[in-house]
Amino acid sequence: MDELGYWVGFNKVIGIGPARLRALLDYFGTVEAAWQAAPAELLEIGLDRRSIANLTAARKSLDLRAELERLRAAGVTVLTWDSPDYPINLRNIHDPPPVIYVRGELAPEDDWAVAVVGTRRASVYGKEAARQLATDLVHNGVTVVSGLAAGIDSVAHQAALDAGGRTVAVLGSGVDVIYPEQNQRLASQIIQQGALVSEYPLGTRPERSNFPPRNRIISGLSLGVIVVEAGARSGALITADFAAEQGRDVFAVPGSIFQRSCEGANRLIQDGARPVLSVTDVLEELNLAQIS
């Protein structure tokens, strides 16, 4: 059995996330040995009974070879912690996903990436700011990362594509489940000029609880995060929080004090985020001017 199959298997076991899998690998040495460990051994090292039961059930029900074939047939690449192609920026966060699924291709130049995120209910001003920033970023050799959501995310992806650059979309679903559905065409374009990325197995629906963890990958793939337009409760602020925790730079586009959709971004600036008046502010802060 290819070791990749065991990684894919663990990724489908409820209750075994990055921290627990890391502990299992540290104890057993290989992912295969961890997968095949006896329940008594797992209990001895501190795994709870429910997670052990979930793992035991997965070992009985999953055909790992068939899972790998299904991924290959869908054109999906699987990258694990120990893969040389696993994104270096993401590897360096404190809780990187053990497995990521990729449609398209992650390229070496994607290490030079900046996230552009914001509200789904974007104003004309917000859309134009996202479009201009994404265009200017790719013209300077920077990959644009976002979350394929409606509004700011979609505008940023499309602008990067239109400018001939690279863009990476991080999903809160499986890479075969495009959400929102109206972004099917955009997703197809991204596959040609970048990648769709997810930590969730094929077929995973876009459940609300999937999106906050997804946001840590958006920031984790990036050197910095630009919040273009965001209300006080926007998910983009979660991405900004993850960025700060990960030691990434946080930027925000100033907006009208009279628009609720700008309240979150303006608060970020008030709390210390770097205001963005042009792409130069981002390139200089991240020392990216040298790659253009």
C-alpha positions in Angstrom: 0.0 0.0 0.0 1.2 3.5 -0.9 1.7 5.5 2.3 -0.4 8.2 0.7 -3.4 6.0 1.2 -2.9 6.0 5.0 -2.7 9.8 5.0 -6.0 9.9 3.1 -7.5 7.4 5.5 -6.5 9.4 8.6 -8.0 12.5 7.0 -11.4 10.9 7.0 -11.3 9.9 10.6 -13.4 12.1 12.8 -11.5 13.2 16.0 -8.0 12.9 14.6 -6.8 16.3 13.6 -3.4 17.8 13.0 -2.2 17.7 16.6 -3.4 14.2 17.3 -1.9 12.9 14.0 1.4 14.5 14.8 1.4 12.8 18.2 0.7 9.4 16.5 3.5 9.9 14.0 5.9 10.9 16.7 5.1 7.7 18.7 4.7 5.1 15.9 7.2 6.5 13.5 5.3 6.1 10.2 1.7 6.8 9.1 1.3 3.1 8.2 2.3 2.0 11.7 -0.1 4.5 13.2 -2.9 3.4 11.0 -2.4 -0.3 11.9 -1.8 0.3 15.6 -3.9 -1.8 18.0 -6.6 -0.1 20.1 -4.8 -0.9 23.3 -1.7 0.9 22.0 -3.7 3.9 21.0 -5.5 4.1 24.4 -2.1 3.8 26.1 -0.7 6.9 24.4 -3.8 9.0 25.3 -6.2 8.7 22.3 -9.8 8.8 23.5 -12.1 5.8 23.1 -14.4 7.6 20.6 -11.5 8.5 18.3 -10.2 4.9 18.6 -13.6 3.6 17.6 -13.8 6.0 14.7 -10.3 4.9 13.5 -11.2 1.2 13.9 -14.4 1.7 11.9 -12.5 3.6 9.2 -10.0 0.8 8.8 -12.8 -1.7 8.3 -14.9 0.5 5.9 -12.4 2.3 3.8 -10.7 0.8 0.7 -7.6 3.0 0.6 -6.5 1.9 -2.8 -10.0 2.7 -4.2 -9.8 6.1 -2.4 -6.5 6.9 -4.2 -7.8 5.8 -7.5 -10.9 8.0 -7.1 -8.6 11.0 -6.4 -6.5 10.2 -9.5 -9.5 9.8 -11.7 -10.8 13.2 -10.5 -7.4 14.9 -11.3 -6.7 15.6 -7.7 -3.2 15.8 -6.3 -2.7 14.9 -2.6 0.1 16.7 -0.7 1.0 15.7 2.8 3.2 17.2 5.5 6.2 15.2 4.3 5.8 16.0 0.6 8.5 18.2 -0.9 5.8 20.0 -2.8 3.8 20.9 0.3 3.6 24.7 0.4 6.4 26.1 2.6 4.4 29.0 3.9 1.6 26.6 5.0 4.0 24.1 6.5 5.3 26.8 8.8 2.1 27.6 10.7 1.5 25.9 14.0 -1.4 23.7 12.8 -0.9 23.0 9.1 -3.4 20.5 7.6 -1.8 17.0 7.4 -3.3 16.6 3.9 -4.3 19.1 1.2 -6.2 18.2 -2.0 -5.2 20.2 -5.1 -6.9 20.6 -8.4 -4.7 22.5 -10.8 -1.1 23.1 -9.7 0.7 24.8 -6.9 3.9 26.3 -8.3 7.1 27.3 -6.6 6.3 31.0 -7.4 3.2 30.6 -5.2 5.4 31.0 -2.2 5.2 34.7 -3.1 1.5 35.0 -2.3 -0.7 37.6 -0.8 -4.4 37.0 0.3 -7.1 39.4 -0.8 -10.3 38.9 1.1 -13.5 40.7 2.1 -17.2 40.8 2.3 -19.6 38.8 0.1 -21.8 41.9 -0.1 -19.2 44.2 -1.7 -19.8 47.8 -2.7 -18.7 49.2 -6.0 -15.8 50.8 -4.2 -14.8 47.5 -2.6 -15.0 45.6 -5.9 -12.9 48.2 -7.6 -10.3 48.2 -4.8 -10.1 44.4 -4.9 -9.8 44.4 -8.7 -7.0 47.0 -8.7 -5.0 45.4 -5.9 -5.2 41.9 -7.4 -4.2 43.2 -10.8 -1.3 45.1 -9.5 -0.1 42.2 -7.3 0.1 39.8 -10.2 1.8 42.4 -12.4 4.5 42.4 -9.7 4.8 38.6 -9.8 2.7 37.9 -6.7 0.1 35.1 -6.5 -3.3 36.1 -5.3 -4.9 33.8 -2.7 -8.6 34.0 -1.7 -11.6 31.9 -0.8 -13.8 31.7 -3.9 -16.7 33.3 -2.1 -19.0 35.8 -3.7 -18.0 39.4 -3.6 -14.5 40.5 -2.9 -13.0 37.0 -3.2 -14.5 36.4 -6.6 -13.4 39.8 -7.9 -9.8 39.2 -6.7 -9.6 35.8 -8.4 -11.1 37.1 -11.6 -8.8 40.1 -11.7 -5.7 38.0 -11.2 -6.8 35.7 -14.0 -7.6 38.6 -16.4 -4.2 40.1 -15.7 -2.5 36.8 -16.7 -1.4 36.0 -13.2 -1.7 33.1 -10.8 -4.4 32.7 -8.2 -5.2 30.0 -5.5 -8.7 29.4 -4.1 -9.0 27.7 -0.7 -12.4 26.0 -0.3 -14.5 25.1 2.7 -15.7 22.0 0.8 -14.1 19.2 -1.2 -12.3 20.5 -4.3 -14.9 18.7 -6.3 -17.7 20.7 -4.7 -17.7 24.3 -6.0 -19.4 26.8 -3.7 -21.1 29.1 -4.5 -22.4 27.2 -7.5 -22.3 30.2 -9.7 -18.5 30.2 -9.5 -18.2 26.9 -11.5 -16.7 28.8 -14.5 -14.4 30.8 -12.3 -13.2 27.7 -10.6 -12.4 26.1 -13.9 -10.4 29.1 -14.9 -8.5 29.0 -11.6 -7.5 25.3 -12.2 -5.9 26.4 -15.5 -3.9 29.4 -13.9 -3.4 28.2 -10.4 -5.1 25.8 -8.0 -8.1 24.9 -5.9 -7.0 23.8 -2.5 -8.9 22.1 0.4 -8.1 20.1 3.5 -11.5 18.4 3.2 -12.0 15.0 1.4 -13.8 14.8 -1.9 -17.5 15.2 -1.6 -17.4 17.3 1.5 -20.3 19.8 1.5 -19.7 23.5 2.3 -20.9 23.3 5.9 -20.7 26.6 7.9 -18.2 25.0 10.4 -15.7 24.3 7.6 -15.0 28.0 6.8 -13.2 29.3 9.9 -10.6 26.4 9.6 -10.4 27.1 5.9 -9.5 30.7 6.7 -6.3 29.6 8.5 -5.1 28.0 5.2 -5.8 31.2 3.2 -3.6 33.2 5.6 -1.1 30.3 6.0 -0.4 30.1 2.2 0.2 33.9 2.2 2.9 36.3 3.3 0.3 38.8 4.2 -3.5 39.4 4.1 -5.3 42.4 2.7 -8.9 42.9 4.0 -10.5 45.0 1.3 -13.9 45.6 2.7 -15.5 43.8 5.7 -18.3 44.4 8.1 -18.0 44.0 11.8 -18.8 40.3 11.7 -17.2 39.4 8.3 -15.4 36.1 8.0 -12.5 38.1 6.5 -11.8 39.3 10.0 -11.2 35.7 11.1 -8.7 35.4 8.3 -7.0 38.5 9.6 -6.9 37.1 13.1 -5.3 33.9 11.9 -2.8 35.9 9.9 -1.8 37.8 13.0 -1.4 34.6 15.0 0.7 33.1 12.2 3.0 36.1 12.2 1.8 37.4 8.8 1.3 41.0 8.0 -2.3 42.3 8.1 -3.4 45.1 5.7 -6.7 46.8 5.3 -8.2 49.2 2.7 -9.7 52.3 4.4 -13.4 52.7 3.7 -16.3 55.1 4.4 -17.1 55.7 8.0 -20.8 55.8 6.9 -20.8 52.2 5.4 -21.4 49.2 7.7 -19.5 47.1 5.1 -16.4 49.0 5.9 -16.6 48.9 9.7 -14.4 45.8 10.1 -11.6 46.9 7.8 -11.6 50.3 9.4 -11.4 48.7 12.9 -8.4 46.6 11.8 -6.6 49.8 10.8 -7.5 51.3 14.2 -6.1 48.2 15.9 -2.8 48.4 14.0 -3.3 46.9 10.5 -1.3 48.6 7.8 -3.6 50.9 5.7 -3.4 50.2 2.0 -3.6 53.1 -0.4 -1.9 51.3 -3.3 -0.1 48.0 -3.9 3.2 49.7 -3.2 2.3 49.7 0.5 2.0 46.0 0.4 5.1 45.3 -1.7 7.3 47.5 0.4 6.1 46.1 3.7 6.6 42.5 2.6 9.9 43.2 0.7 8.2 41.9 -2.5 9.2 44.7 -4.8 12.4 42.8 -5.6 10.5 39.9 -7.4 8.6 42.1 -9.9 
